[in-house]
Amino acid sequence: MDSPTSVMRKIDIHNHVMPAGYLELVRTRYKDPGMVKRLTSIRLLWDMPARVEMLNKWPELQQVISPASPPPEALGGPDESPHAARVCNDGLLEICQKWPDKFPHFVAALPMNNVPAALEEMDRAIDELGARGVMVMTNVNGRPLDDPEYLPVFERATHHHGVPVWMHPMRPAGFTDYASEPKSRYEIWQVMGWPYETTAAMARMVFSGLFDRVPGLRILTHHCGGMLPYFAGRAETLWAQLGARTSDEDYSQILSGLERPFMDYFRSFYGDTVLGGSASALRCGLDFFGDDRVVFASDCPFDPEGGEMYIREGIRSIESLGLDKATREKLYLTNAQQLLTSSVKSGDL
């Protein structure tokens, strides 16, 4: 019998905090009162002593913290967002410095509506503050990430700093589900819209040739690749006919213009285990990405219990699959270590 899970070290690579200074910016600048209500009501998002007390239930667990939505570009124009990013990243570093045993590293926020400032903040966050990666949303205020304007961000992260990119879905209620309605109802925009948003962003990156332009690019997708692992068969067989259903654009050369088969690119993303504790969904993600590209994450504290549930159920989902110890150790620890320490700024974790 393998060693019990309580003694196997674990890195939670995708969870969220909101430093006090950044929370104040969200309260005063964010224009979505529903999200402000949600964020301010989750104590373990911003009350770090309480967060640490909760984490003491899992002494083998460390969290690599990342900022919660909204991103800096949602808090102001190109002249205001760089300040918001600096406030956020300084706050993330302060949390790591105060509780290094619980939060050894952080992922930096970028002001993506100001690319020159985003590059400057990336350099500062990694070189001066020690960030181990950067976070982008799946779109920048409605603009796709494969827009050529954002290419320098991916190039700088990959070729200069050697760090991975965390990609988090961003789809507010204004992304309506039906053309006849002004907004998405019943929070469909978030519950089901976010996995779709992740999948759409992945497809745009693949077919635009982003991975060929930026060799070595590493992107960690939330919710284990969104919808893609479940619909992999549909994706492979229908996108193999790319252009067959389109008359106003010529897609005939896209697949032949890629350096590799298109499904290879989709499998080159990383997926986290944030699946609400669903073991069957996790099995699907493992079958698609392989056990070298799936990493344990909790999305803490965005669960019905305000912090504990997604950690507990995420661990349970892994344990319920009957994986051998070596595979579990990859998911809990070594895959994350490779993502976090194979950069130019590598070090112990």
C-alpha positions as CSV (number, residue, x, y, z in Angstrom):
1,M,0.0,0.0,0.0
2,D,1.3,3.5,-0.9
3,S,2.0,6.1,1.7
4,P,-1.0,8.0,3.0
5,T,-1.9,11.2,1.2
6,S,-1.3,13.2,4.4
7,V,2.5,12.8,4.1
8,M,2.8,13.4,0.4
9,R,3.9,17.0,-0.3
10,K,1.6,19.0,-2.4
11,I,1.8,22.3,-4.3
12,D,-1.4,24.1,-5.1
13,I,-0.4,25.9,-8.2
14,H,-3.6,27.9,-9.0
15,N,-5.5,29.6,-6.2
16,H,-6.3,33.2,-5.5
17,V,-5.7,36.0,-3.0
18,M,-6.5,39.7,-3.1
19,P,-4.0,41.9,-1.3
20,A,-5.6,44.6,0.8
21,G,-4.4,47.5,-1.5
22,Y,-5.7,45.8,-4.6
23,L,-9.0,45.0,-2.9
24,E,-9.5,48.7,-2.2
25,L,-8.9,49.5,-5.9
26,V,-11.5,46.9,-6.8
27,R,-14.0,48.4,-4.4
28,T,-13.5,51.9,-5.8
29,R,-12.8,51.3,-9.5
30,Y,-14.5,48.1,-10.7
31,K,-17.8,48.7,-12.4
32,D,-19.4,45.3,-11.7
33,P,-21.2,45.6,-8.4
34,G,-22.1,41.9,-8.4
35,M,-18.5,40.8,-8.6
36,V,-17.5,43.4,-5.9
37,K,-20.2,41.9,-3.7
38,R,-18.8,38.4,-4.3
39,L,-15.1,39.3,-3.8
40,T,-15.7,41.3,-0.6
41,S,-17.8,38.5,0.9
42,I,-15.1,35.8,0.7
43,R,-13.0,36.2,3.8
44,L,-10.2,33.9,3.0
45,L,-9.5,35.8,-0.2
46,W,-8.2,38.8,1.6
47,D,-7.9,37.8,5.3
48,M,-4.6,36.1,5.2
49,P,-4.2,35.1,8.9
50,A,-7.5,33.3,8.5
51,R,-6.3,31.7,5.3
52,V,-3.1,30.5,7.0
53,E,-5.2,29.0,9.9
54,M,-7.3,27.1,7.4
55,L,-4.2,25.8,5.5
56,N,-2.9,24.4,8.8
57,K,-5.3,21.5,8.2
58,W,-3.0,20.4,5.4
59,P,0.5,20.9,6.7
60,E,1.9,19.2,3.6
61,L,0.4,21.8,1.3
62,Q,1.9,25.0,-0.1
63,Q,0.1,27.5,-2.3
64,V,1.6,29.4,-5.2
65,I,-0.7,32.4,-5.0
66,S,-2.1,34.4,-7.9
67,P,-4.3,37.4,-8.1
68,A,-8.0,37.1,-8.3
69,S,-10.1,38.7,-11.0
70,P,-10.7,41.4,-12.0
71,P,-7.3,42.1,-13.7
72,P,-5.6,45.5,-13.7
73,E,-6.9,46.3,-17.2
74,A,-10.5,46.1,-15.8
75,L,-9.8,48.7,-13.2
76,G,-8.8,51.6,-15.5
77,G,-7.4,52.7,-18.8
78,P,-3.9,52.3,-20.0
79,D,-2.6,55.1,-17.8
80,E,-4.2,53.7,-14.6
81,S,-3.8,49.9,-15.0
82,P,0.0,49.9,-14.5
83,H,-0.4,51.3,-11.0
84,A,-3.0,48.7,-10.2
85,A,-0.7,45.9,-11.3
86,R,2.1,47.3,-9.2
87,V,-0.1,47.5,-6.1
88,C,-1.3,43.9,-6.7
89,N,2.2,42.5,-7.2
90,D,3.7,44.3,-4.2
91,G,0.9,43.0,-2.1
92,L,1.4,39.4,-3.3
93,L,5.1,39.6,-2.5
94,E,4.3,40.9,1.0
95,I,2.1,37.9,1.6
96,C,4.8,35.5,0.5
97,Q,7.4,37.3,2.7
98,K,5.1,37.1,5.7
99,W,4.2,33.4,5.4
100,P,6.9,31.8,3.2
101,D,6.2,28.3,4.5
102,K,2.6,28.5,3.2
103,F,3.1,30.8,0.2
104,P,6.6,30.3,-1.2
105,H,5.9,32.1,-4.5
106,F,3.4,34.2,-6.5
107,V,2.3,34.8,-10.0
108,A,2.3,38.4,-11.2
109,A,-0.5,40.5,-12.6
110,L,0.0,42.5,-15.8
111,P,-1.7,45.6,-17.1
112,M,-2.5,44.0,-20.5
113,N,-4.3,47.1,-21.9
114,N,-0.8,48.8,-21.9
115,V,1.7,46.3,-23.4
116,P,4.8,48.4,-22.9
117,A,3.9,48.8,-19.2
118,A,3.0,45.1,-19.0
119,L,6.6,44.2,-20.2
120,E,8.1,46.6,-17.7
121,E,5.9,45.2,-14.9
122,M,6.8,41.7,-15.9
123,D,10.5,42.5,-15.7
124,R,10.1,44.2,-12.3
125,A,7.9,41.4,-10.9
126,I,10.2,38.6,-11.9
127,D,13.6,40.3,-11.6
128,E,13.0,42.4,-8.4
129,L,10.1,40.7,-6.7
130,G,10.8,37.1,-7.6
131,A,7.5,36.1,-9.3
132,R,7.6,32.7,-10.9
133,G,5.1,33.4,-13.7
134,V,2.6,35.8,-15.0
135,M,-1.2,35.7,-15.3
136,V,-3.3,36.8,-18.3
137,M,-7.0,36.6,-18.8
138,T,-8.4,34.7,-21.8
139,N,-9.2,38.1,-23.3
140,V,-8.2,41.7,-22.7
141,N,-11.3,43.7,-22.2
142,G,-12.9,41.7,-25.0
143,R,-9.8,41.4,-27.3
144,P,-8.4,38.0,-28.1
145,L,-5.0,37.0,-26.9
146,D,-3.8,36.1,-30.3
147,D,-4.0,39.7,-31.3
148,P,-0.5,40.6,-32.6
149,E,-0.3,43.4,-30.0
150,Y,0.1,40.9,-27.2
151,L,2.8,38.8,-28.9
152,P,5.6,40.6,-27.0
153,V,4.1,39.5,-23.7
154,F,4.4,35.9,-24.6
155,E,7.8,36.3,-26.1
156,R,9.2,38.1,-23.1
157,A,7.8,35.6,-20.6
158,T,9.1,32.6,-22.7
159,H,12.4,33.7,-24.3
160,H,13.7,36.3,-21.8
161,H,12.4,35.1,-18.4
162,G,11.6,31.4,-19.2
163,V,8.4,31.5,-17.0
164,P,5.0,29.9,-17.7
165,V,1.8,31.9,-18.3
166,W,-1.2,31.3,-16.1
167,M,-4.4,31.8,-18.3
168,H,-7.5,32.5,-16.4
169,P,-11.0,32.8,-18.0
170,M,-12.6,36.2,-18.1
171,R,-16.2,36.4,-19.3
172,P,-18.5,38.8,-17.5
173,A,-22.3,38.8,-17.5
174,G,-22.3,41.2,-20.5
175,F,-21.2,38.3,-22.7
176,T,-24.7,37.4,-23.4
177,D,-25.8,33.8,-24.3
178,Y,-28.6,34.9,-26.7
179,A,-28.6,37.8,-29.1
180,S,-32.0,38.9,-28.0
181,E,-30.9,39.5,-24.4
182,P,-28.6,42.2,-23.0
183,K,-26.7,39.8,-20.6
184,S,-26.2,36.2,-19.6
185,R,-28.7,35.0,-17.0
186,Y,-28.5,32.5,-14.1
187,E,-24.7,33.1,-13.9
188,I,-24.3,30.9,-17.0
189,W,-21.6,33.4,-18.1
190,Q,-19.4,32.1,-15.3
191,V,-20.4,28.5,-14.6
192,M,-20.4,27.3,-18.2
193,G,-19.1,30.4,-19.9
194,W,-15.6,30.3,-18.3
195,P,-14.8,26.7,-19.6
196,Y,-16.0,27.8,-23.0
197,E,-13.9,31.0,-22.8
198,T,-10.8,29.0,-22.0
199,T,-11.4,26.6,-24.9
200,A,-12.0,29.4,-27.3
201,A,-8.7,31.1,-26.2
202,M,-6.8,27.9,-26.7
203,A,-8.2,27.5,-30.2
204,R,-7.3,31.0,-31.2
205,M,-3.7,30.5,-30.0
206,V,-3.3,27.2,-31.8
207,F,-4.8,28.2,-35.2
208,S,-3.2,31.7,-35.2
209,G,0.2,29.9,-35.0
210,L,1.2,31.5,-31.7
211,F,3.1,28.3,-30.6
212,D,5.1,28.3,-33.8
213,R,6.0,32.0,-33.3
214,V,6.9,31.5,-29.6
215,P,8.6,28.1,-29.3
216,G,8.7,26.8,-25.8
217,L,5.6,28.8,-24.7
218,R,4.1,27.2,-21.6
219,I,0.5,28.0,-20.8
220,L,-1.4,26.6,-17.8
221,T,-5.1,26.5,-18.4
222,H,-7.7,26.7,-15.6
223,H,-10.3,24.0,-15.2
224,C,-8.1,21.4,-16.9
225,G,-8.4,22.8,-20.4
226,G,-12.0,23.9,-20.2
227,M,-14.2,21.9,-22.5
228,L,-11.5,20.5,-24.7
229,P,-10.6,17.2,-23.1
230,Y,-14.3,16.2,-23.0
231,F,-14.8,17.2,-26.6
232,A,-11.4,16.1,-27.9
233,G,-12.9,13.7,-30.4
234,R,-15.2,16.3,-31.8
235,A,-12.4,18.8,-32.0
236,E,-10.0,16.5,-33.8
237,T,-12.5,15.3,-36.4
238,L,-14.3,18.6,-37.2
239,W,-11.2,20.9,-37.1
240,A,-9.6,18.4,-39.4
241,Q,-12.1,19.8,-41.9
242,L,-11.3,23.5,-41.0
243,G,-12.8,25.8,-43.6
244,A,-15.4,23.4,-44.9
245,R,-18.2,25.4,-43.2
246,T,-16.8,28.9,-43.9
247,S,-17.2,31.0,-47.1
248,D,-16.2,34.5,-46.1
249,E,-12.7,33.6,-44.9
250,D,-10.1,31.3,-46.5
251,Y,-9.0,28.7,-43.9
252,S,-7.6,26.3,-46.5
253,Q,-3.9,26.9,-45.7
254,I,-4.1,27.1,-41.9
255,L,-3.6,23.4,-41.0
256,S,-0.9,22.9,-43.6
257,G,0.8,26.1,-42.4
258,L,1.3,24.8,-38.9
259,E,4.6,23.1,-38.0
260,R,2.9,20.2,-36.2
261,P,-0.5,18.4,-36.3
262,F,-3.0,20.8,-34.7
263,M,-4.0,18.5,-31.8
264,D,-0.4,18.3,-30.7
265,Y,-0.6,22.0,-29.9
266,F,-3.7,21.5,-27.8
267,R,-2.0,18.8,-25.9
268,S,1.0,21.1,-25.2
269,F,-1.0,23.2,-22.8
270,Y,-1.0,22.3,-19.1
271,G,-4.2,21.7,-17.2
272,D,-4.9,22.1,-13.5
273,T,-7.2,19.9,-11.4
274,V,-9.8,22.6,-10.7
275,L,-12.9,20.6,-11.6
276,G,-15.1,20.9,-8.6
277,G,-13.8,17.6,-7.3
278,S,-15.1,15.6,-10.3
279,A,-12.9,12.5,-10.6
280,S,-14.4,11.6,-14.0
281,A,-13.6,15.0,-15.4
282,L,-10.1,14.7,-14.0
283,R,-9.7,11.2,-15.6
284,C,-10.7,12.8,-18.9
285,G,-8.1,15.6,-18.5
286,L,-5.4,13.1,-17.7
287,D,-6.3,11.0,-20.7
288,F,-6.0,14.1,-22.9
289,F,-3.0,16.0,-21.5
290,G,-1.1,13.1,-20.0
291,D,0.1,12.9,-16.5
292,D,3.2,15.1,-17.2
293,R,1.0,18.1,-17.9
294,V,-1.7,18.1,-15.2
295,V,-1.0,19.9,-11.9
296,F,-2.8,20.0,-8.7
297,A,-4.7,23.2,-8.0
298,S,-7.7,24.2,-5.8
299,D,-9.1,27.6,-7.0
300,C,-9.2,28.3,-3.2
301,P,-11.2,30.1,-1.8
302,F,-14.0,30.2,-4.5
303,D,-16.0,27.2,-3.2
304,P,-19.3,27.0,-1.3
305,E,-17.4,26.7,2.0
306,G,-15.2,29.7,1.4
307,G,-11.9,27.9,1.1
308,E,-11.7,24.3,2.3
309,M,-13.9,22.4,0.0
310,Y,-12.0,22.6,-3.3
311,I,-8.7,21.6,-1.6
312,R,-10.4,18.7,0.1
313,E,-12.4,17.5,-2.9
314,G,-9.5,18.1,-5.3
315,I,-7.3,15.8,-3.2
316,R,-10.2,13.3,-3.0
317,S,-10.7,13.3,-6.8
318,I,-7.0,12.4,-7.3
319,E,-7.0,9.7,-4.7
320,S,-10.2,8.1,-6.0
321,L,-8.7,7.4,-9.4
322,G,-6.4,4.6,-8.0
323,L,-3.3,6.2,-9.5
324,D,0.1,4.8,-8.5
325,K,2.3,6.8,-6.2
326,A,4.6,8.0,-8.9
327,T,1.7,9.5,-10.9
328,R,0.1,11.1,-7.8
329,E,3.5,12.6,-7.0
330,K,3.6,14.1,-10.5
331,L,0.2,15.7,-10.0
332,Y,0.8,16.9,-6.5
333,L,4.4,18.0,-6.7
334,T,6.9,17.4,-9.4
335,N,5.0,18.7,-12.4
336,A,4.5,22.0,-10.6
337,Q,8.2,22.0,-9.6
338,Q,9.2,21.7,-13.2
339,L,6.9,24.5,-14.2
340,L,8.2,26.8,-11.5
341,T,11.9,26.0,-11.5
342,S,12.8,25.4,-15.1
343,S,12.9,29.1,-15.7
344,V,15.8,31.5,-16.0
345,K,15.1,32.5,-12.3
346,S,15.1,28.9,-11.1
347,G,15.6,27.9,-7.5
348,D,14.5,25.6,-4.8
349,L,10.8,24.9,-4.2
